[in-house]
């Protein structure tokens, strides 16, 4: 098995560069690129579904393709959507506290 090179992750890095150039005023995301999934670019938004929605809308991703889930015993709500962008597989993920659990409420 050969050691991955920067060329192996060129697609998500190129997509990230284009996103930063084309959408400079959108909210910053936590960015993930990995040699495990070399064609994938992950953008995640913590405590802010509005940032997730701003990116989804700007990229023209159909809201019907967004999936909803909960984690941490229902304490965290999660939105996820996949799209292809500039040769990369883009995954947007938004996390926010479930309103029933904010401030330690049970």
N, C-alpha and C positions, 0 to 999 in steps of 0.2 A: 504494500500500500504506500503510495507516494504522499508526501507532505503537501497539503493544500497550499496554493499560492493566492496572491491577491487577485490574479486573473480569474480564479475559480469563483470569487464572490463579486466580480465586476458588475453583474446585472443589478443586484440590489444597491450597490454603491452608486452606480450611475442613476438609478431611479431616485435615490436619496438626494443626489446633487440636483437633479431636475426638479424635484419637489421643493427644495430649498430656494431654487431660482424662480420657479413659477408661482409659488405661494408663500412669499416671504412674510406676509402679515398674519398668516394663520398661526394658531397656538403651537408652541413647541411641544414635541412628543418625546417620550422615552423611546429610543431607537434601538432595534436589535437586528444584527446581521450575524450569521453563524455559518461555519463550514459544515455543520451537520445538515442544514437545509440551505445549500449555497445559492439558490435562486430566490430566496424569500427575504423580504424586508418587513419587519414588524414595527409598527408605530402604536404605542400604547399611551393612554391618557388616564391618569389616576385622579379620582375625586372630581371628575368633570365630564359628564356626558355631553355638555355643550361643545367642548373641544372636539370630541369624537364626531358629533353631528356636523360641525363646521367642515371638517375634513371630508366626511362622507359626501356632503352636499357639493363641496368644491370639486371633488373628483367625479361627480355625476353618478355615484353608485346608488342604485335603486334601494330605497328603504325597505322594500319587501325582501331583500336578501340578507338583512341584518338578523342575527340570531340573538336571543336573550337567554341568559342562564343566571343562576345564583351559586355562590360558593361560600365557604366558611359558615356552614349551617344557616344559610339564608341572610347572612349579615352583609354580603357584598353582591351587588348587581353587576352583571357583565354583559356588554354588547360586543359582538364580533361580526366582522364582515370581511370578505375576501374579494380581491379584484386583481386584474393584471394591469401593470403600469410599467411602461418603458422597458419591457423585457423581463420584469421581475414579478413574482407573485407577492402581492401586497396584502398584509393582514392588519386591519385596524382593530384595536381592542380598547374599549372604554370600561373603566371600573368606577363605581361609586358606592357609598354606604347605602344600605337599604334604609328608607326613612323610619321604619319601625324599630331600627336598632341604633339610631344616632343618639349619642350621649349616654350609651349604656342601657337604654330602655329595652326591656324584654318583651 
